[in-house]
Amino acid sequence: MLRVFTGSTSTTDKGSKAILEKANSDMLCVRPDATMKPIAPLFMLTTLLIGLPMLGATSTGHPLSLYLEFPPHTRYVQHAPFSWPAFALVGTGALLAGAVFIFLYLPRRPETHPVTARQKFPWWGWVSGLSVLSFWTLAWQRFGWFEPLQSFTFTPLWISYVVFVNALTYRRTGNCLLTQKTRYLLSLFPASALFWWYFEYLNRFAQNWYYVGGELFNPLSYAVHATVSFSTVLPAVMSTVELLQSYPALSHTRFQRPLVLENRRKHAGATLTLASCGLIGIAASPDTWYPLLWVSPLLVLVSLQVLLSQKNVLQDLERGEWHVITLPALAALVCGFFWEMWNSYSYPKWAYCIPYVQRFQIFEMPLLGYLGYLPFGLQCRVVADLVAQVVDSPVK
């Protein structure tokens, strides 16, 4: 507590003034430190993401300039063909993931949930729904009069999706990110652009997806167009998370046993080492290590958060809050379905070439490729939490 003294002597006045000046100085210093603290793992993560794959690429015999080609056109990774044993192995992993999800939500006792008052569906929800249908039509059709703008349908379609999903959440709960956490939602857009460029860079080494129609853009227009398109990823996933959370059956898992971890820093150090090796392996042997493209960045970031004693997802799991991983995973899978569906007849578009499992496509994505959306959703949640820490850092 700060006490302000008054007195007739100049010594007391000077002492009070010095105390006030020190307090004001401390207050001004809090916000930059509080803001920069959650960003520290991102700087370290960026260094590892950029450096380690390049280190692995030195063993491939390819010139490093290939990995920096922009826009990316050259296909220099020759992927392994479809393999039934590999498909069976990965398919078994998919079944186990589904079993874990069911186990976490398996009812153990009858539960009743309070009925929330429904709100009138907002006018902006109707507008965004109509916008989704309009841009969906424009993306899939080839109207002659729309040809000059054909390549620009992705971003407005997904912004419409974000607004529409927020409207659905508002209808169910009376609030949503768009109305209650507008600054946070808007902050997700630039963070999302940077976030997905990370994965584009990693894909230069694995080459699991490529773009059809990229020749329409020069380097500058490609960078601008891609950045704007990538900016919708985090808002879409996190808006979907909030919508799913409005359903009582999904908002909390029935299994709530805390995760017990002893010596978390030791485990975090070991995980960081293994994940870093995975980043090297993605470039050195893409056919073997490509699944870690979706796992290693997540493990590296969480490990750094633990080692730096920052807020992390493991703290939620230690409280038995398993929905922090199930909801983002499910939300990413929902968004993934729409990403792949709307992409299928769009132009430009992306296509896949995934080792060993490139078969049984649902739209452009092979069936087992959808597994990647599960850890990707948790990665979205972890990065979105960092954005929230920066946006909501209080001035003390």
Buried (B, 14 or more C-beta within 10 A) or exposed (E): EEEEEEEEEEEEEEEBEEBEEEEEEEEEEEEEEBEEBBEBBBEBBEEBBEEBBBEBBEEBEBEEEBBEEEBBEEEEBEBBEBBEEBBEEBBEEBEEBEEBBEEBBEEEEEEEEEEEEEBEBBEBBEBBBEBBEBBBEBBBEEEEEBEEEBBBBBBBBBBBBBBBBBBBBBBBBEBBBBBBBEEBBEBBBEBBBBBBBBBBBBBBBBBBBBBEEBEBBEEEEBBEBBBBBBBBBBBBBBBBBBBBBBEEEBEBBBBEEEEEBEEBEEBBBEBBEBBBBBBBBBBBBBBEBBBBBBBBBBBBBBBBBBBBEBBBBBBBBBEBBBBBBBBBBBBBBBBBBBBBBBBBEBBBBBEBBBBBBBBEBBBBBBBBBBBBBBBBBBBBBBBBBBBBBBBEBEEE
